[in-house]
């Protein structure tokens, strides 16, 4: 059994549980993993529609769009599974993907694109158009915050978590 860091006398119990408790860390990991697992599986179910969404952003050259539409969801699913098991690399990959998604969504908003983000598969373009990019950007910032919490938790609890579990 892992040795837990004793609570500080100056830190309230709730804050100490968030900083050092394994339950909050596991819930945060589960939220991140579930978000990426669902997104990846939905995209894999219709890679052609996801390729159209990628192409609409105009970032990748046409020959790379189909490859990205296939490889990106596979990476999302594998990273989510790794994070579920708290395996090395899962959190780093999910954090990197989130940063890329934030950059792409920000670029789309900057250009004034009126498209679906494609985050969870193709949506109704009329219902989810421009607001989808902004909503998705906000959601990705929340996911980035959760990833940051997980990374911080790992750093603060470095001595109490086996070395094989760190990235």
N, C-alpha and C positions, 0 to 999 in steps of 0.2 A: 504494500500500500504506500502511496506517495505521502510524503510529509508535507503538510500544509503550513504556510507561513502564518504565524500567530497574528491576530488582529491588532492593529495599532490602537493605543488608548485614545488617540486624538481623532481617529477616523470613525464616523458612524458605522454601525453594523451593515447597513444597506450598501454603503459605498465600499466597505471592505469586501462584502460578498461579490460586488461587481468587479473589483480589482483582483481578487484572489480566488473567488469561488469558481469551481468547475462547472456548476449548473448554468450560470449565465453565459459562460464561454461556449458550452455545448449548444445552447439554444441559438446563440449568434451564428455559430458554424452551421447549424441545421437550416436556419433561415437563408443564409448565403447559398448553401449547397442546393436547397430546394429551388430557389429562384433560378439558378443556372441549369439545374437538371431539367426542369420543366421547359425553360426557354430552348435548350438544346434539342430536346426530344421533339418539341413542336416544329422547330426549324427542319429537323431531319425528316419529318413526315411529309414535307413539301419543299424540297430544296430548290425547285424551279421558281416558286413564288418568292422564296427568300433571295434568290439570285436577282430577281427583278427589283426587289427593294434595295439591294446593294448597288445595283447599276444606277438606280435613281439618285443616289447620293453623288455619283460622278467622281468618286475618289480613285477607284481602281480602273486600270485599263480593261477593256472588254474581255481579253483572253483570260484574265485572272478572276473574273467575277464568279464563274461556275465553280472554280476550285475553292474560292473563299466561302461560297455558299455551302459547300460540303465540309470543308475542313473546320471552319469556325464552330459549327454546332458540335462536331466530334470533340474538339478541344474543350468546349463548355461542359459536355457530359463527362468527359474523363476528369476534368478538374473538379467538378462537383462530386464525383465519386471519391476522388482522392481526399477532398475536404470532409466528406462524410466519415471517412476512416481516419481523419486527421493525419493523413500521409504527407510526407515531405513533398513540397512543391504545389500542392493544391491551393493553398491560400495565396501564394505568390502569383500563380497563374490567374486566379479569379480577380485578384487586385489589379493585375496588369490589364486583363480584359475590360474590367470596369473603367479604368482610366482611358483605354482606347475608345470605349463606347461613349464616354463623356466627351471626348474630343470630337468624335464623329457627329454626335448630336449637336454639340455647340457649333460645329461647322455648318451643319444643316440649318440651324436657326439663324446663323449669321448670313447665310445665303438667302434666307427667306423661303426655303423649300417647303412645299405644301404636300408632304408625303407621310406615309406611315413609317414609324421607326423600324419596324420589322423585328423588334425585340422578342415578341412572343408570337411570331408567325404573322402572316398577312391578316390585316384587319379590314374593316369596311372603310375605304378611303374617304367617303363622304362624312362618316361619323367621327373618325379618328384623325382627320387630316392634320393640320398644322399644330393643333393643341397636343397631339400625340408626342411630338418631338419634345415639347416643353415638359410635359408630364413625365415622359421617360427620362429626361435629364434630371428632374427632381428625384425620381426613384433611384437613378443611378448614384446620385450624391448620397442618398440614404444608404444604399448598398456599400458605397465606398466608406462611409462612416462605420458601418458594421465591420467591414474588413479591417479598418484601422483599429477598432476596438480589439478584434481578435489578435492582430499583430502586437498591440500594446500589452494585452493580457499575456501573450507568450513571452514578451520581453520581461515583464514584471515577475513572472513565475518561472523564469528560466531554471532556477535551481530546484524547483519542485516538480518539473516535468521532465521525463526521460529525454535525453539528447536526441534520440531517434525520432522524436515527434516534432522537432523544430525544423524550420525552413531556413 
